[in-house]
Amino acid sequence: MAAPLIGFGAAAAVSGGEIFVSRPGEFAAFPMPGSEAGSVHLFRHGADGWAEVAVISAPSGVYGDGFGEALAVEGDVLVVGAPKENEGRGAAYVFVREGDMWSSWERLEAPDAMPGDAFGSSVAIGAGAQFGVVGAPGRGASGAVFAYVQSDMGLASVELTGSDAPADARFGAAVSVEGDLALVGAPGPFALSQFAAPSPPQAGTGYVFRRTGTGWDEVARLTPAGGVVAGLSAVLLDGEAYLGSPLGNQAQGAVFRFGADADGAWSQTGTIGAASPAPAAFFGYSLARAADGRLVVGAPGTNAFSGAAHALHAGDDGAWSEEAVLEAETRGLMGFMGSSVAGGDGLAVVGAPGSEFFEGIGFVFERDDGGAWSEAAPIHEAESGLAAVIGEEQQCSDDGMVAGFDCADVDLVSFLPAREVGGARGIMVSDIWGWVDPQTGREYAILGRFDGTSFIDVTDAGNPVYLGNLPLTEGATPNLWRDMKVYADHTFIVADNAGEHGMQVFDLTRLRDVTNPPVDFDEDAHYAEFASAHNIVINEASGFAYVVGGSGGGETCGGALHMVDIRDPGNPTFAGCFADPETGNAGSGGYTHDAQCVMYRGPDEDHAGKEVCFNASATKLGIGDVTDKENPTPISNAAYPNVAYSHQGWLSEDQRYFYLNDELDELSGGTTGTRTLVWDVADLDDPVLVREFVQDNAASDHNLYVRGDLMYQSNYVSGLRIFDISDPENPVPAGFFDTVPGSPDAPGFAGSWSNYPFFPSGNIIVSSMREGLFVLKKRETALVP
């Protein structure tokens, strides 16, 4: 069966005593562009429980194909959908097994395919693997299904469409087969993602087709009473049809049941819901039949998208009742458990592709002879990922490659994968900063992880040493965002959406004395005037920190600048709030996402010597005077075209220009490529947008910094991009290093989070979310001391 969420557990199937689980390599509910090619993982039960015994990889090897978004197994035949392949035309791959080896047998595609057909979004195989169906819900106005029948002449195919299917019906979003029947779901537009463009929901329908030889006839159009988005999932069981409606009953969800009478006329015969309905549970998002005649129903919205599944059985009277709610601990932000389900004989598999920060988990449940269900074990792929690169510096070749990474004029000094700097499965890295020991001259990377902070000695840059970990504040929760800056040989660390985390203070001079690394550190001081915060900004010239994006409790300053006196690093004290109410999202009162605060020495003499903050405040660039912490005042704010989310920026060294990035304009379609906004801030009271610099690259931009005449941009899946800004209004490409090998440079949140280009050595440290820590070197760069 199919599921549009994409991580391990996006789709699952059970055949005999084997479990098949897909890992398409990306996660669409939280737009993370592909960072590996898709795969299907086969598990068998042994003495030590369920173990992976085979991996079936995407034949194309291309990232972002959606290989594994749908799969079906019948005996020794496996069909895997790749609906995003070839500009969304899609494909389905047929594999056959000989002994223990699976080999690719045939690649199926729609004739005269068009971009967006999404062929392979759903797949199903008939008994004996004599026929099968493949959904292409984006084909034409309403969608289509291709039915295949094995004959002496090979595979014969026919394209099926639904009678009276409205525009955007998504006919083929779900398919199921049994005997000579095929059930096709047409739910209309629906996506379980806050980033998907909203579409008006349709009632949704199901269509039943009957096969005669190689031909197919539509025999029923199933329209549920009061259903919304019915047909997102579909199952045929014992001659009856079941359509999932996750938005039914005000998003509690429902499953609609249909049957045929003696004359072959189909009608709705019932509605199935959870025994204890929950708000926004999306019961019916996925459906599967088990070999013992049971139904498994996914409800990924349960418990704030932790998710669950429900095991159902039919009594002697044919009425369905709930046998068990299948739940497990899903780690990370949202597990989406129940996005996919599969059933076997006394067995259920429930996919949680959002668990462990989108790595995904499959949960296996078993039913004993008494009918009681219990969790057997979580399953996931064997350890994977990039290998470390250490030793001697490796040069970017003339053909633009080094150690498997695309590059230009940037060499690879070393690379440590996230798992070698304290990251467990699903724990990615986030922000990064650097520190130079003033006594020894040694250089250190301070690397944020979702669950703590890593310290790495990068003095011998070809052989970096992971020194140890500072865990997140006790009682706080792991989260996507961890940011830090340095002042007076201390690092100050905040985390967003982390509960009662506050600000950790760590004395970096302790790194001098580490023996037998890695070690666990504790904080030297703690500031608890706020709970969570998105970022921290420090003006080393003044000794003040500016916490931004505060939330969750304490003095949040409305998400704007929470000012902290850190001149005594071990005793930080609250100094006040600053917000410009004309900036930030509606009603936020000046929410600020990031900033740079400086002692102003730029060309505007009216503000010479003042402490000025340049704020990326969601909807605008804001500039404020924070010299007097008891009476900070706005100087100006400026909007710009196609604003999506003003994210972060940095001044040129003469403080004449400010380079701003908008994190969401690429995702929202507000720009054709990665866009950098170049502001002339010679007059702080009237900043002027002088250039929208758009790159020939679609990746989302994240953090950028300026050193000398070079601008260093961390642009997510396109990695580190370096530009010569000696002509400040006309950046020129000066080199790049793609930290996500093989990934398309598409908008979304994966890859390089940030970089630190300020080491005296000229080495650049770069964090890349699923990858880890890179130490890079720009060729022939005259660096400012």
C-alpha positions in Angstrom: 0.0 0.0 0.0 1.1 3.6 -0.3 1.8 6.5 2.1 2.9 10.0 1.1 5.2 10.5 4.2 8.7 9.6 3.3 11.2 8.0 5.8 11.9 4.5 6.9 8.4 3.0 7.3 6.8 5.1 4.5 5.4 1.8 3.2 5.3 -1.7 4.5 4.2 -5.2 3.4 4.1 -8.7 4.9 4.5 -11.8 2.8 4.6 -15.1 4.6 7.0 -14.7 7.4 8.8 -11.8 5.9 8.5 -8.0 6.4 9.3 -5.5 3.8 9.7 -1.8 4.7 10.7 1.0 2.5 13.0 4.0 3.1 12.6 6.4 0.2 15.3 8.7 1.6 13.4 11.9 2.2 10.4 13.1 4.3 7.7 15.1 2.5 5.6 16.1 5.6 8.6 18.1 6.7 10.2 19.1 3.4 13.6 17.6 3.5 15.0 17.0 0.0 16.4 13.6 -0.6 19.7 12.9 1.0 20.0 9.3 -0.2 18.6 7.0 -2.8 15.5 5.0 -1.9 15.6 1.4 -0.7 13.4 -1.5 0.5 14.5 -3.5 3.5 13.6 -7.2 4.1 13.4 -8.6 7.6 13.0 -12.2 8.9 12.5 -13.5 12.4 15.4 -15.4 13.9 16.7 -16.4 17.2 17.4 -12.8 18.2 14.1 -11.4 16.8 13.5 -9.6 13.6 16.7 -8.9 11.6 17.5 -7.3 8.3 18.5 -9.9 5.7 18.4 -8.0 2.4 18.4 -4.5 1.0 16.8 -3.8 -2.4 18.1 -0.4 -3.7 16.7 1.9 -6.2 18.1 0.9 -9.6 18.4 4.5 -10.7 20.4 5.5 -7.7 18.9 9.0 -8.0 18.0 10.9 -4.8 14.4 12.2 -4.6 12.7 9.6 -6.8 10.4 8.5 -4.1 11.5 4.9 -4.6 9.6 3.0 -1.9 6.7 5.4 -1.5 4.6 2.4 -2.4 5.3 -1.3 -2.4 3.5 -4.6 -2.8 4.7 -8.2 -2.5 3.3 -11.5 -3.7 5.4 -14.6 -3.2 8.7 -14.0 -5.1 7.5 -10.8 -6.8 8.0 -7.3 -5.4 6.8 -4.1 -7.0 8.1 -0.8 -5.8 6.8 2.6 -6.8 9.0 5.6 -7.6 6.4 8.3 -8.3 8.8 11.3 -8.3 11.2 9.8 -10.9 11.8 11.8 -14.1 10.1 15.1 -13.2 7.3 13.3 -11.5 6.4 11.1 -14.4 7.1 8.2 -12.1 7.9 4.6 -12.5 7.3 1.2 -10.9 10.1 -1.4 -10.6 9.3 -5.2 -10.6 11.8 -7.4 -8.8 11.9 -11.2 -8.7 13.5 -13.5 -6.2 15.7 -16.5 -7.1 16.8 -18.2 -3.9 17.8 -15.3 -1.5 18.7 -12.9 -4.3 16.3 -10.2 -5.6 17.0 -8.8 -9.0 15.3 -6.1 -11.1 13.1 -7.7 -13.7 11.2 -4.8 -15.4 10.7 -1.1 -15.2 7.1 0.0 -15.8 6.1 3.5 -16.8 3.0 5.2 -18.2 2.9 5.6 -22.0 3.2 9.2 -23.1 4.0 10.2 -19.6 3.9 13.8 -18.5 5.6 15.5 -15.6 3.4 15.2 -12.5 1.7 11.9 -13.5 3.1 10.3 -10.3 3.0 6.8 -11.8 3.9 4.4 -9.0 2.1 6.3 -6.2 0.3 3.1 -5.3 0.8 -0.5 -6.3 -1.0 -3.8 -5.8 -0.4 -7.4 -6.9 -3.0 -10.1 -7.5 -2.7 -13.7 -6.2 -0.1 -15.7 -8.0 1.4 -12.4 -9.3 -0.6 -12.9 -12.6 -1.8 -9.3 -12.6 -1.3 -6.0 -10.8 -2.3 -2.4 -10.8 -0.2 0.8 -10.6 -1.7 4.2 -9.7 -0.9 7.5 -11.4 -3.1 10.0 -9.5 -1.5 13.0 -11.2 -2.2 11.9 -14.7 -4.5 14.1 -16.7 -7.2 16.0 -15.0 -8.4 13.3 -12.6 -5.8 10.6 -12.4 -5.5 7.1 -13.8 -4.6 3.5 -13.0 -2.7 1.1 -15.2 -3.7 -2.6 -14.9 -1.3 -5.3 -16.0 -2.0 -8.9 -16.8 0.6 -11.5 -17.3 0.1 -13.5 -20.6 2.0 -15.6 -23.0 2.8 -12.4 -24.8 4.2 -10.8 -21.7 2.6 -8.0 -19.7 -0.5 -6.6 -21.2 -1.6 -3.2 -19.9 -4.7 -1.0 -20.0 -5.3 2.5 -18.6 -8.3 2.8 -16.3 -10.1 6.0 -15.3 -13.1 6.6 -13.1 -16.5 7.5 -14.4 -17.5 11.0 -13.5 -14.3 11.5 -11.6 -13.9 15.3 -11.0 -10.9 17.4 -11.7 -8.1 16.7 -9.2 -9.8 13.5 -8.0 -6.4 11.9 -7.5 -7.9 8.7 -8.9 -5.3 6.0 -8.2 -4.0 7.4 -4.9 -4.7 4.0 -3.4 -5.3 0.6 -5.0 -6.1 -2.9 -3.8 -6.8 -6.2 -5.6 -8.5 -9.4 -4.6 -9.5 -12.2 -7.0 -10.5 -10.5 -10.2 -11.5 -7.3 -8.5 -9.5 -4.0 -8.2 -10.5 -1.2 -5.9 -9.2 2.3 -6.7 -9.4 5.2 -4.3 -9.9 8.8 -5.6 -9.7 11.0 -2.4 -9.1 14.3 -4.0 -6.2 16.5 -2.9 -4.9 15.9 0.6 -1.5 16.1 2.3 -0.5 15.6 5.9 1.9 18.5 5.8 1.8 22.1 7.0 4.0 23.0 4.1 1.6 21.7 1.4 -0.5 24.2 -0.4 -4.0 23.9 0.9 -6.7 22.6 -1.4 -10.4 22.4 -0.8 -11.2 18.8 0.2 -13.4 16.6 -1.9 -15.8 14.0 -0.7 -13.7 11.3 -2.3 -14.9 8.1 -4.0 -13.9 4.5 -4.7 -14.2 2.6 -7.9 -14.5 -1.2 -8.3 -13.3 -2.9 -11.5 -13.6 -6.5 -12.6 -11.1 -8.3 -14.7 -12.1 -10.6 -17.6 -9.0 -11.9 -19.3 -6.9 -8.9 -20.0 -9.8 -6.5 -20.0 -11.3 -4.5 -17.1 -14.8 -3.1 -16.5 -15.9 -0.6 -14.0 -18.7 -2.3 -11.9 -19.3 0.2 -9.1 -18.7 3.8 -8.1 -18.6 4.0 -4.3 -19.6 7.2 -2.7 -19.7 7.2 1.1 -22.4 9.0 3.0 -21.0 12.2 4.4 -17.4 11.2 3.6 -14.5 13.6 3.3 -11.3 12.5 1.5 -12.6 9.0 1.4 -10.3 6.7 -0.7 -6.9 7.9 0.6 -6.5 4.3 1.6 -8.3 1.3 0.1 -8.6 -2.5 0.8 -10.6 -5.4 -0.6 -11.3 -8.1 1.9 -13.5 -11.2 1.4 -15.3 -9.5 -1.5 -16.0 -6.2 0.4 -14.5 -2.8 -0.2 -13.1 -0.5 2.5 -12.2 3.1 2.0 -10.3 5.2 4.5 -11.5 8.7 5.3 -9.0 10.4 7.6 -11.0 13.7 7.7 -14.3 12.0 8.4 -16.0 12.8 11.7 -14.2 16.1 11.9 -10.8 14.5 11.4 -11.3 11.8 14.0 -11.4 9.6 10.9 -13.4 6.7 9.7 -13.4 3.7 7.4 -16.4 3.2 5.1 -17.5 -0.4 4.2 -19.2 -1.4 1.0 -20.6 -4.7 -0.3 -22.4 -6.1 -3.3 -25.8 -7.8 -3.2 -26.9 -10.9 -5.1 -27.5 -8.8 -8.2 -24.0 -7.3 -8.0 -25.2 -3.9 -6.9 -22.7 -2.2 -4.5 -23.8 0.0 -1.6 -22.4 1.2 1.7 -23.0 -1.3 4.5 -21.4 0.4 7.4 -18.9 2.8 9.0 -16.0 1.8 11.2 -14.4 4.2 13.7 -12.0 4.0 16.6 -13.5 2.6 19.8 -12.3 5.8 21.6 -12.3 8.5 18.8 -9.6 11.1 19.3 -9.5 14.7 17.8 -7.4 14.9 14.6 -6.4 11.3 14.8 -6.8 10.7 11.0 -8.1 7.2 11.6 -8.2 5.6 8.2 -5.2 7.3 6.8 -3.8 3.9 6.0 -5.4 0.5 5.7 -4.2 -3.1 5.4 -5.7 -6.6 5.5 -4.0 -9.3 7.6 -3.6 -12.9 6.5 -6.0 -14.0 9.3 -8.8 -11.8 8.0 -8.2 -8.8 10.3 -7.9 -5.2 9.4 -5.2 -2.8 10.5 -6.0 0.9 10.4 -3.5 3.7 10.7 -4.2 6.9 12.7 -1.0 9.0 12.4 -2.5 12.1 14.0 -3.2 10.4 17.4 -1.6 12.1 20.4 -0.4 15.2 18.5 1.0 13.1 15.6 2.9 10.6 17.7 0.4 8.3 15.9 -1.1 4.8 16.4 -2.8 2.0 14.6 -5.9 -0.1 15.4 -6.3 -3.8 15.0 -9.8 -4.8 14.1 -11.5 -8.2 13.8 -15.0 -9.2 12.6 -17.3 -11.2 14.8 -19.6 -14.0 13.8 -22.2 -11.5 12.7 -19.7 -9.8 10.4 -19.5 -6.6 12.5 -16.1 -5.1 13.1 -14.8 -4.3 16.5 -11.5 -3.0 17.8 -9.2 -5.6 19.2 -6.3 -3.4 20.2 -4.8 0.0 19.8 -1.2 -0.4 18.7 1.0 2.3 20.2 4.7 2.7 20.8 7.3 5.3 21.8 8.1 7.4 18.8 11.1 9.6 19.4 11.5 13.0 17.9 9.1 15.8 17.0 6.3 13.8 15.5 6.4 10.1 14.7 3.4 9.9 12.3 3.0 6.3 13.4 0.3 4.7 11.3 1.3 6.5 8.1 1.7 3.0 6.7 0.4 -0.4 8.0 0.7 -4.0 6.9 -0.7 -7.2 8.2 0.3 -10.9 8.3 -0.8 -14.0 10.2 -0.9 -12.8 13.8 1.3 -9.9 12.8 1.0 -6.2 12.2 3.7 -3.7 11.0 3.1 0.0 11.7 5.4 2.5 10.0 6.4 5.7 11.8 8.4 7.6 9.2 8.7 10.7 11.3 10.2 9.0 14.3 13.7 9.7 15.4 13.7 13.0 13.6 12.5 11.7 10.3 14.8 8.6 10.1 11.7 6.5 10.7 11.0 3.3 12.5 8.8 0.3 11.8 7.0 -1.2 14.8 6.2 -4.9 14.8 3.3 -6.2 16.9 2.3 -9.8 17.4 -0.9 -11.4 18.5 -0.8 -14.5 20.8 -3.2 -17.4 20.8 -5.4 -15.6 23.3 -5.9 -12.6 21.0 -3.7 -10.2 23.0 -1.4 -7.9 21.0 2.1 -6.9 22.2 5.0 -5.0 20.6 7.6 -7.4 19.4 10.4 -5.0 18.4 11.1 -1.8 16.5 12.9 -2.4 13.2 15.0 -0.1 11.0 17.7 -0.4 8.5 21.2 -1.4 9.4 23.6 1.4 10.1 24.2 3.5 7.0 25.6 6.8 6.1 28.8 8.4 4.9 32.2 7.2 6.0 34.7 9.6 7.7 37.3 11.2 5.6 40.5 11.9 7.6 44.2 12.1 7.0 45.7 14.4 4.3 43.8 17.2 2.7 42.1 16.1 -0.5 41.9 18.5 -3.4 38.9 19.3 -5.5 39.7 17.8 -8.9 39.5 19.6 -12.2 36.3 17.7 -13.0 34.7 19.1 -9.8 34.8 16.1 -7.4 36.5 15.2 -4.2 35.8 12.0 -2.2 32.4 11.7 -3.8 31.4 15.3 -3.2 30.8 18.0 -5.9 33.0 21.0 -5.5 34.7 23.9 -7.2 37.8 25.6 -5.8 37.1 24.3 -2.3 39.2 21.4 -0.9 38.1 18.8 1.6 40.4 18.8 4.7 38.3 16.2 6.7 34.9 15.0 7.4 33.4 13.4 10.5 29.9 11.9 10.2 27.3 12.8 12.8 27.6 9.4 14.5 31.3 10.1 15.2 30.6 13.4 17.0 28.0 12.2 19.4 25.0 11.6 17.2 22.8 8.5 17.6 20.4 7.4 14.9 18.1 10.2 14.0 20.2 12.8 15.8 21.3 15.4 13.2 23.6 18.4 13.7 22.5 22.0 13.5 24.3 25.2 14.1 28.1 25.6 14.4 30.6 28.1 15.8 34.3 28.3 16.5 36.7 29.2 19.2 40.4 29.9 19.1 42.3 29.4 22.4 44.1 32.6 23.1 46.9 30.8 25.0 47.6 27.9 22.7 46.2 29.1 19.3 44.3 25.8 19.0 41.1 25.9 17.0 37.9 24.2 18.1 34.5 23.5 16.5 31.4 23.9 18.6 28.7 21.8 16.9 25.0 21.7 17.9 23.1 18.5 17.8 19.5 17.8 18.4 20.3 16.5 21.8 23.4 18.3 22.9 26.6 20.1 21.9 29.7 18.5 20.5 33.2 19.9 20.9 35.8 19.0 18.3 39.5 20.0 18.2 40.2 20.9 14.6 43.7 22.2 15.0 45.1 19.2 13.1 42.3 19.8 10.6 43.0 16.5 8.7 42.5 14.6 11.9 39.9 16.3 14.0 39.3 14.9 17.5 35.9 14.7 19.1 36.5 15.8 22.7 33.1 15.4 24.2 29.5 16.3 24.7 27.5 18.8 26.7 24.0 17.3 27.0 21.0 19.4 26.7 19.6 20.9 30.0 18.1 18.3 32.3 14.4 18.0 31.7 14.5 19.7 28.3 13.5 17.8 25.2 15.6 17.0 22.0 14.8 19.5 19.2 15.8 20.6 15.8 17.4 23.9 16.8 20.5 24.4 18.9 22.5 27.6 18.5 25.5 29.0 20.1 28.0 31.9 20.1 31.2 32.7 22.0 32.4 35.5 24.3 35.4 35.7 26.6 36.3 32.1 26.2 32.8 30.9 27.0 30.1 29.5 24.8 26.5 30.4 25.3 23.9 27.8 24.0 20.2 28.0 23.5 17.6 25.6 22.0 14.2 26.2 20.4 11.1 24.1 21.1 13.0 22.4 23.9 10.9 23.0 27.0 12.7 24.4 30.0 16.1 24.6 28.4 17.3 28.2 29.1 20.8 29.2 28.2 23.8 27.0 29.0 27.2 28.6 29.7 30.3 26.5 29.2 33.9 27.5 29.9 35.8 26.6 26.7 39.2 26.6 28.5 38.2 23.3 30.0 38.8 21.8 26.5 42.6 22.2 27.1 42.6 19.5 29.7 40.6 16.7 28.1 42.2 13.3 28.3 40.8 10.1 27.0 38.1 11.7 24.8 35.2 11.8 24.3 34.0 12.9 27.7 30.7 14.1 29.1 30.8 17.8 30.2 28.5 19.7 32.5 27.6 23.4 32.2 29.4 26.1 34.2 26.5 28.4 34.6 22.8 28.5 33.6 20.5 31.3 32.7 16.8 30.5 33.2 15.0 33.8 32.5 13.5 32.2 29.4 12.6 28.6 28.5 13.4 28.0 24.8 14.9 30.3 22.2 15.6 30.0 18.5 19.0 31.6 18.5 21.5 33.7 20.3 23.5 36.7 19.0 26.5 38.1 20.8 28.3 41.5 20.3 31.7 40.6 21.6 32.6 44.3 21.5 30.0 45.2 24.1 29.7 42.0 26.1 26.0 41.7 25.6 24.0 38.7 24.2 20.7 39.0 22.4 18.5 36.0 22.6 16.0 35.8 19.8 12.9 33.8 19.1 12.2 33.2 22.8 9.2 31.0 23.6 7.8 28.6 26.1 8.0 30.5 29.3 9.9 33.1 31.2 10.7 36.5 29.8 10.3 35.8 26.1 10.3 39.5 25.1 7.6 38.5 22.6 10.2 36.5 20.6 12.2 39.7 19.9 15.6 40.7 21.5 16.0 39.4 25.0 19.1 41.3 26.1 21.6 39.7 28.5 24.7 41.2 30.2 27.4 38.5 29.9 30.4 40.7 30.7 30.7 38.4 33.7 30.2 35.1 31.7 29.6 33.0 34.8 26.8 35.3 36.0 24.6 36.4 33.1 21.9 39.0 34.0 18.8 40.2 32.3 19.2 43.6 30.7 15.9 44.3 28.9 13.8 43.7 25.8 13.8 45.3 22.4 11.1 44.8 19.8 9.9 46.9 16.8 6.2 46.2 16.7 6.2 47.1 13.0 8.2 43.9 12.2 7.5 40.2 12.8 4.5 38.2 11.8 1.0 39.5 12.5 0.4 39.9 16.2 3.9 38.9 17.2 5.0 42.3 18.3 8.3 42.3 16.6 9.4 38.6 16.6 13.0 38.4 15.5 14.5 35.2 14.1 18.2 36.2 13.9 20.3 39.3 14.1 23.8 40.8 14.0 24.6 43.4 16.7 27.7 45.6 16.3 29.3 48.7 17.6 28.5 50.9 14.6 31.4 52.4 12.6 29.7 52.5 9.2 29.1 55.5 6.9 26.0 56.9 8.7 27.6 59.5 11.0 24.3 60.0 12.9 24.7 56.6 14.5 28.5 56.5 14.9 29.6 54.6 18.0 26.2 53.3 18.9 25.3 49.7 19.4 23.1 48.7 16.5 21.3 45.5 15.7 20.3 44.4 12.2 17.4 42.1 12.7 15.9 39.5 10.4 12.4 39.8 11.8 10.2 37.3 9.8 8.6 39.9 7.5 11.1 42.7 7.4 14.7 43.8 7.9 14.7 45.8 11.1 17.4 48.1 12.4 17.5 49.1 16.1 19.6 51.2 18.5 20.2 49.1 21.6 22.9 51.3 23.2 20.7 52.2 26.1 19.3 48.8 27.3 16.6 50.5 29.3 15.4 52.5 26.3 16.3 50.8 23.1 14.7 52.4 20.0 13.9 51.3 16.5 15.8 53.1 13.8 14.0 51.8 10.7 12.5 48.7 9.1 12.1 47.7 5.5 10.0 45.2 3.5 11.0 43.6 0.3 9.2 41.9 -2.6 7.9 38.3 -2.3 8.8 38.1 1.4 8.3 34.6 2.8 10.5 34.6 6.0 13.3 37.0 6.7 15.8 34.6 8.3 19.4 35.8 8.8 22.0 38.1 7.4 25.4 39.7 7.9 27.1 43.0 7.3 30.0 43.7 4.9 33.1 44.5 6.8 32.8 48.2 6.2 29.2 48.0 7.4 27.9 49.6 4.2 25.9 46.6 3.0 23.8 44.0 4.7 23.2 40.6 3.0 19.9 39.0 4.0 18.5 35.6 3.3 14.8 34.6 3.2 14.5 30.9 4.2 11.1 30.2 2.7 10.9 32.1 -0.6 12.3 29.2 -2.5 9.7 26.8 -1.0 6.8 29.3 -1.6 7.7 29.9 -5.2 8.6 33.5 -4.6 11.9 33.1 -6.4 13.3 31.0 -9.2 16.5 30.2 -7.3 18.4 30.8 -4.1 17.9 34.5 -3.4 20.2 36.9 -1.4 18.8 40.4 -0.7 21.6 43.0 -0.9 20.8 46.1 1.1 22.6 49.4 1.0 22.5 50.6 4.7 24.6 53.7 4.3 21.7 55.5 5.8 20.4 53.4 8.7 17.2 55.4 8.7 16.5 54.4 5.1 17.9 51.0 4.0 17.6 50.5 0.3 17.3 47.1 -1.4 19.8 47.5 -4.3 19.9 43.9 -5.6 18.0 40.6 -5.5 20.8 38.2 -6.3 19.3 35.0 -7.5 21.5 32.0 -8.1 21.2 29.3 -10.7 20.2 26.9 -8.0 16.9 26.1 -6.3 18.1 25.2 -2.8 16.8 27.1 0.2 19.3 29.4 1.9 20.0 29.3 5.6 23.0 31.1 7.2 25.5 33.3 5.6 28.6 35.1 6.9 31.1 37.6 5.5 34.9 37.7 5.9 36.9 40.2 3.9 35.6 40.2 0.3 34.0 36.7 0.5 30.5 35.8 1.5 30.1 32.2 2.8 26.5 30.8 2.4 25.2 27.6 3.9 22.4 26.8 1.4 21.0 23.5 2.7 21.3 20.8 0.1 23.6 22.7 -2.2 26.1 22.9 0.7 28.6 25.7 1.1 28.5 28.4 -1.6 31.2 31.1 -1.6 30.9 34.5 -3.4 33.3 37.3 -4.1 31.7 40.5 -3.0 34.6 42.9 -3.8 31.9 44.5 -6.0 29.3 44.5 -3.1 26.2 44.8 -5.2 27.3 42.1 -7.7 28.3 38.8 -6.0 30.3 36.5 -8.2 30.6 32.7 -7.5 34.0 31.9 -6.0 33.7 28.3 -5.1 31.4 25.7 -3.6 31.3 22.4 -1.7 28.1 20.3 -1.9 27.8 18.5 1.5 24.9 16.3 0.3 26.4 14.1 -2.5 23.8 13.1 -5.1 20.9 15.2 -3.7 19.0 17.4 -6.1 19.4 21.1 -5.2 15.8 21.5 -4.3 14.1 23.7 -1.8 13.7 22.3 1.7 15.4 21.7 5.0 18.4 19.3 4.8 22.1 19.6 4.2 24.3 22.5 5.3 22.9 24.4 8.3 25.7 26.8 8.9 29.4 27.5 8.6 32.2 29.3 10.5 34.8 31.0 8.2 36.7 33.0 10.8 39.6 30.8 11.9 43.1 32.3 11.5 44.1 29.1 9.7 41.6 29.8 6.9 39.9 26.5 7.5 36.1 26.7 7.2 34.0 24.4 9.4 30.6 23.5 8.1 27.7 21.6 9.7 25.5 19.5 7.5 22.4 18.1 9.1 22.3 14.4 8.4 25.9 14.3 7.3 28.0 15.8 10.1 31.1 18.1 10.4 33.2 19.2 7.4 36.5 21.0 7.5 37.1 22.8 4.2 39.6 25.1 2.6 39.0 27.7 0.0 41.7 27.8 -2.6 43.9 31.0 -3.1 41.9 33.2 -0.6 43.6 36.2 0.8 42.1 36.2 4.3 41.9 39.2 6.6 43.9 38.4 9.8 
